[in-house]
Amino acid sequence: MSNVFIAFQTNEDTRSIVEAILADNPNAKVNQQPAMVKIDAPDQIVVRRSTVEEHMSRPFDLQELHVNLITLSGHINETDDEFTLSWLH
């Protein structure tokens, strides 16, 4: 089992994104830094558009993730509704 991770700049927009990721990925762990928040999880992280919209209380395009994205690790599978990082094939 290998961990995947995603890291964002720390700001108001990413706070809702991180909350949504944690809601949908119960095995995820947060590492909060002064200017960055990193989320690690075993095997997979799924970011669901619908969950982010619930936490932001507004429509959200998953492409907006890239605005505050610092780095990530894992294979990316991206649709209009989900952004998935995994090591699963």
N, CA and C atoms as an extended XYZ file, in Angstrom:
267
Properties=species:S:1:pos:R:3:atomname:S:1:resname:S:1:resid:I:1 pbc="F F F"
N         0.836       -1.172        0.000 N   MET     1
C         0.000        0.000        0.000 CA  MET     1
C         0.886        1.242        0.000 C   MET     1
N         0.647        2.163       -0.944 N   SER     2
C         1.407        3.402       -1.040 CA  SER     2
C         0.477        4.592       -0.843 C   SER     2
N         1.020        5.634       -0.230 N   ASN     3
C         0.226        6.840       -0.034 CA  ASN     3
C         0.248        7.718       -1.273 C   ASN     3
N        -0.863        8.380       -1.507 N   VAL     4
C        -0.949        9.466       -2.475 CA  VAL     4
C        -1.094       10.738       -1.661 C   VAL     4
N        -0.786       11.892       -2.283 N   PHE     5
C        -0.999       13.144       -1.560 CA  PHE     5
C        -1.303       14.272       -2.515 C   PHE     5
N        -1.901       15.312       -1.939 N   ILE     6
C        -2.172       16.540       -2.664 CA  ILE     6
C        -1.912       17.686       -1.694 C   ILE     6
N        -1.296       18.756       -2.178 N   ALA     7
C        -0.967       19.899       -1.324 CA  ALA     7
C        -1.451       21.187       -1.974 C   ALA     7
N        -2.049       22.041       -1.148 N   PHE     8
C        -2.589       23.322       -1.605 CA  PHE     8
C        -1.993       24.462       -0.792 C   PHE     8
N        -2.020       25.670       -1.373 N   GLN     9
C        -1.737       26.868       -0.611 CA  GLN     9
C        -2.820       26.999        0.460 C   GLN     9
N        -2.464       27.527        1.597 N   THR    10
C        -3.444       27.750        2.657 CA  THR    10
C        -4.130       29.084        2.423 C   THR    10
N        -5.449       29.033        2.172 N   ASN    11
C        -6.248       30.250        2.020 CA  ASN    11
C        -7.734       29.904        2.186 C   ASN    11
N        -8.601       30.884        2.041 N   GLU    12
C       -10.032       30.661        2.252 CA  GLU    12
C       -10.615       29.643        1.274 C   GLU    12
N       -10.246       29.706        0.008 N   ASP    13
C       -10.777       28.767       -0.986 CA  ASP    13
C       -10.385       27.331       -0.665 C   ASP    13
N        -9.133       27.131       -0.309 N   THR    14
C        -8.680       25.757       -0.081 CA  THR    14
C        -9.230       25.169        1.211 C   THR    14
N        -9.627       26.014        2.151 N   ARG    15
C       -10.216       25.492        3.396 CA  ARG    15
C       -11.429       24.618        3.086 C   ARG    15
N       -12.313       25.089        2.211 N   SER    16
C       -13.501       24.315        1.831 CA  SER    16
C       -13.135       23.065        1.040 C   SER    16
N       -12.137       23.172        0.189 N   ILE    17
C       -11.696       22.013       -0.600 CA  ILE    17
C       -11.143       20.931        0.327 C   ILE    17
N       -10.332       21.321        1.288 N   VAL    18
C        -9.762       20.360        2.244 CA  VAL    18
C       -10.871       19.714        3.060 C   VAL    18
N       -11.835       20.488        3.531 N   GLU    19
C       -12.957       19.926        4.292 CA  GLU    19
C       -13.716       18.896        3.455 C   GLU    19
N       -13.928       19.206        2.181 N   ALA    20
C       -14.635       18.277        1.288 CA  ALA    20
C       -13.829       16.996        1.076 C   ALA    20
N       -12.520       17.124        0.877 N   ILE    21
C       -11.671       15.944        0.690 CA  ILE    21
C       -11.722       15.059        1.935 C   ILE    21
N       -11.636       15.657        3.107 N   LEU    22
C       -11.679       14.880        4.345 CA  LEU    22
C       -13.033       14.211        4.540 C   LEU    22
N       -14.102       14.853        4.128 N   ALA    23
C       -15.441       14.264        4.243 CA  ALA    23
C       -15.572       13.015        3.375 C   ALA    23
N       -14.975       13.046        2.183 N   ASP    24
C       -15.100       11.934        1.237 CA  ASP    24
C       -14.001       10.876        1.369 C   ASP    24
N       -12.973       11.165        2.133 N   ASN    25
C       -11.833       10.254        2.274 CA  ASN    25
C       -11.498       10.081        3.754 C   ASN    25
N       -12.226        9.209        4.463 N   PRO    26
C       -12.051        9.079        5.912 CA  PRO    26
C       -10.663        8.623        6.356 C   PRO    26
N        -9.883        8.019        5.490 N   ASN    27
C        -8.526        7.574        5.841 CA  ASN    27
C        -7.467        8.646        5.613 C   ASN    27
N        -7.884        9.806        5.103 N   ALA    28
C        -6.938       10.883        4.796 CA  ALA    28
C        -6.443       11.558        6.071 C   ALA    28
N        -5.193       11.976        6.026 N   LYS    29
C        -4.557       12.686        7.138 CA  LYS    29
C        -4.097       14.053        6.649 C   LYS    29
N        -4.288       15.065        7.479 N   VAL    30
C        -3.919       16.440        7.124 CA  VAL    30
C        -2.627       16.818        7.814 C   VAL    30
N        -1.745       17.458        7.064 N   ASN    31
C        -0.516       18.029        7.589 CA  ASN    31
C        -0.574       19.524        7.291 C   ASN    31
N        -0.917       20.314        8.307 N   GLN    32
C        -1.091       21.756        8.154 CA  GLN    32
C         0.236       22.463        8.390 C   GLN    32
N         0.662       23.272        7.442 N   GLN    33
C         1.862       24.096        7.544 CA  GLN    33
C         1.432       25.560        7.493 C   GLN    33
N         2.319       26.494        7.795 N   PRO    34
C         1.916       27.911        7.755 CA  PRO    34
C         1.373       28.373        6.391 C   PRO    34
N         1.961       27.922        5.295 N   ALA    35
C         1.522       28.390        3.977 CA  ALA    35
C         0.990       27.277        3.084 C   ALA    35
N         0.884       26.060        3.637 N   MET    36
C         0.505       24.902        2.827 CA  MET    36
C        -0.284       23.917        3.676 C   MET    36
N        -1.214       23.235        3.022 N   VAL    37
C        -1.900       22.126        3.665 CA  VAL    37
C        -1.742       20.915        2.753 C   VAL    37
N        -1.246       19.813        3.320 N   LYS    38
C        -0.988       18.592        2.559 CA  LYS    38
C        -1.901       17.497        3.087 C   LYS    38
N        -2.515       16.762        2.177 N   ILE    39
C        -3.394       15.657        2.551 CA  ILE    39
C        -2.801       14.375        1.997 C   ILE    39
N        -2.562       13.414        2.887 N   ASP    40
C        -2.050       12.092        2.518 CA  ASP    40
C        -3.141       11.062        2.750 C   ASP    40
N        -3.172       10.032        1.918 N   ALA    41
C        -4.116        8.933        2.115 CA  ALA    41
C        -3.535        7.664        1.495 C   ALA    41
N        -3.872        6.525        2.080 N   PRO    42
C        -3.424        5.264        1.486 CA  PRO    42
C        -4.169        4.983        0.186 C   PRO    42
N        -3.434        4.708       -0.858 N   ASP    43
C        -3.943        4.265       -2.161 CA  ASP    43
C        -4.693        5.296       -3.004 C   ASP    43
N        -5.569        6.113       -2.405 N   GLN    44
C        -6.435        6.944       -3.253 CA  GLN    44
C        -6.989        8.152       -2.504 C   GLN    44
N        -7.104        9.277       -3.232 N   ILE    45
C        -7.838       10.460       -2.774 CA  ILE    45
C        -8.817       10.812       -3.875 C   ILE    45
N       -10.078       11.002       -3.501 N   VAL    46
C       -11.109       11.409       -4.454 CA  VAL    46
C       -11.613       12.788       -4.046 C   VAL    46
N       -11.614       13.721       -4.999 N   VAL    47
C       -12.185       15.044       -4.792 CA  VAL    47
C       -13.467       15.093       -5.619 C   VAL    47
N       -14.604       15.198       -4.954 N   ARG    48
C       -15.898       15.214       -5.642 CA  ARG    48
C       -16.410       16.635       -5.766 C   ARG    48
N       -16.754       17.016       -6.973 N   ARG    49
C       -17.284       18.352       -7.237 CA  ARG    49
C       -18.470       18.658       -6.332 C   ARG    49
N       -19.395       17.713       -6.203 N   SER    50
C       -20.610       17.938       -5.419 CA  SER    50
C       -20.302       18.219       -3.950 C   SER    50
N       -19.324       17.525       -3.382 N   THR    51
C       -18.972       17.740       -1.981 CA  THR    51
C       -18.294       19.094       -1.793 C   THR    51
N       -17.423       19.467       -2.731 N   VAL    52
C       -16.787       20.786       -2.647 CA  VAL    52
C       -17.854       21.873       -2.747 C   VAL    52
N       -18.812       21.709       -3.644 N   GLU    53
C       -19.891       22.690       -3.778 CA  GLU    53
C       -20.676       22.831       -2.484 C   GLU    53
N       -20.940       21.723       -1.806 N   GLU    54
C       -21.643       21.783       -0.513 CA  GLU    54
C       -20.855       22.604        0.502 C   GLU    54
N       -19.551       22.404        0.556 N   HIS    55
C       -18.718       23.109        1.529 CA  HIS    55
C       -18.474       24.567        1.147 C   HIS    55
N       -18.478       24.867       -0.147 N   MET    56
C       -18.255       26.245       -0.597 CA  MET    56
C       -19.552       27.036       -0.719 C   MET    56
N       -20.659       26.327       -0.786 N   SER    57
C       -21.975       26.961       -0.986 CA  SER    57
C       -22.038       27.759       -2.292 C   SER    57
N       -21.404       27.195       -3.316 N   ARG    58
C       -21.440       27.804       -4.653 CA  ARG    58
C       -21.047       26.747       -5.679 C   ARG    58
N       -21.372       26.981       -6.949 N   PRO    59
C       -20.908       26.049       -7.989 CA  PRO    59
C       -19.373       26.018       -8.022 C   PRO    59
N       -18.830       24.848       -8.355 N   PHE    60
C       -17.384       24.667       -8.368 CA  PHE    60
C       -16.991       23.827       -9.569 C   PHE    60
N       -16.040       24.321      -10.344 N   ASP    61
C       -15.464       23.581      -11.461 CA  ASP    61
C       -14.175       22.947      -10.944 C   ASP    61
N       -14.021       21.655      -11.093 N   LEU    62
C       -12.833       20.976      -10.567 CA  LEU    62
C       -11.522       21.542      -11.119 C   LEU    62
N       -11.559       22.213      -12.248 N   GLN    63
C       -10.345       22.844      -12.768 CA  GLN    63
C        -9.833       23.938      -11.828 C   GLN    63
N       -10.714       24.448      -10.967 N   GLU    64
C       -10.314       25.461       -9.991 CA  GLU    64
C        -9.311       24.919       -8.978 C   GLU    64
N        -9.230       23.600       -8.834 N   LEU    65
C        -8.235       23.010       -7.939 CA  LEU    65
C        -6.828       23.472       -8.297 C   LEU    65
N        -6.567       23.629       -9.569 N   HIS    66
C        -5.221       23.918      -10.052 CA  HIS    66
C        -4.732       25.314       -9.668 C   HIS    66
N        -5.647       26.228       -9.348 N   VAL    67
C        -5.268       27.595       -8.999 CA  VAL    67
C        -4.406       27.619       -7.736 C   VAL    67
N        -4.765       26.812       -6.744 N   ASN    68
C        -4.058       26.808       -5.466 CA  ASN    68
C        -3.249       25.538       -5.218 C   ASN    68
N        -3.142       24.688       -6.222 N   LEU    69
C        -2.409       23.426       -6.108 CA  LEU    69
C        -0.904       23.684       -6.085 C   LEU    69
N        -0.214       23.060       -5.132 N   ILE    70
C         1.240       23.160       -5.060 CA  ILE    70
C         1.874       21.933       -5.696 C   ILE    70
N         1.454       20.751       -5.255 N   THR    71
C         2.018       19.513       -5.781 CA  THR    71
C         1.074       18.359       -5.472 C   THR    71
N         1.328       17.236       -6.117 N   LEU    72
C         0.548       16.028       -5.859 CA  LEU    72
C         1.376       14.817       -6.213 C   LEU    72
N         0.922       13.663       -5.730 N   SER    73
C         1.598       12.412       -6.022 CA  SER    73
C         0.546       11.342       -6.259 C   SER    73
N         0.647       10.687       -7.407 N   GLY    74
C        -0.295        9.639       -7.771 CA  GLY    74
C        -0.713        9.799       -9.222 C   GLY    74
N        -1.356        8.772       -9.741 N   HIS    75
C        -1.898        8.831      -11.095 CA  HIS    75
C        -3.196        9.620      -11.042 C   HIS    75
N        -3.406       10.498      -12.005 N   ILE    76
C        -4.587       11.358      -12.031 CA  ILE    76
C        -5.634       10.778      -12.971 C   ILE    76
N        -6.865       10.734      -12.488 N   ASN    77
C        -8.025       10.425      -13.322 CA  ASN    77
C        -9.023       11.539      -13.058 C   ASN    77
N        -9.353       12.288      -14.102 N   GLU    78
C       -10.147       13.495      -13.930 CA  GLU    78
C       -11.367       13.477      -14.842 C   GLU    78
N       -12.536       13.735      -14.256 N   THR    79
C       -13.770       13.933      -15.013 CA  THR    79
C       -14.358       15.273      -14.569 C   THR    79
N       -15.522       15.615      -15.104 N   ASP    80
C       -16.189       16.845      -14.670 CA  ASP    80
C       -16.658       16.754      -13.227 C   ASP    80
N       -16.857       15.544      -12.706 N   ASP    81
C       -17.420       15.358      -11.373 CA  ASP    81
C       -16.438       14.876      -10.313 C   ASP    81
N       -15.314       14.277      -10.733 N   GLU    82
C       -14.343       13.752       -9.765 CA  GLU    82
C       -12.914       13.932      -10.243 C   GLU    82
N       -12.045       14.201       -9.291 N   PHE    83
C       -10.598       14.256       -9.505 CA  PHE    83
C       -10.018       13.206       -8.563 C   PHE    83
N        -9.403       12.166       -9.133 N   THR    84
C        -8.916       11.050       -8.341 CA  THR    84
C        -7.410       10.894       -8.497 C   THR    84
N        -6.739       10.758       -7.349 N   LEU    85
C        -5.318       10.396       -7.319 CA  LEU    85
C        -5.238        8.982       -6.779 C   LEU    85
N        -4.478        8.133       -7.434 N   SER    86
C        -4.350        6.757       -6.931 CA  SER    86
C        -3.086        6.116       -7.460 C   SER    86
N        -2.745        5.002       -6.840 N   TRP    87
C        -1.684        4.135       -7.343 CA  TRP    87
C        -2.299        2.848       -7.858 C   TRP    87
N        -3.630        2.767       -7.808 N   LEU    88
C        -4.329        1.581       -8.292 CA  LEU    88
C        -4.391        1.606       -9.812 C   LEU    88
N        -4.339        0.444      -10.412 N   HIS    89
C        -4.417        0.384      -11.877 CA  HIS    89
C        -5.744       -0.196      -12.282 C   HIS    89
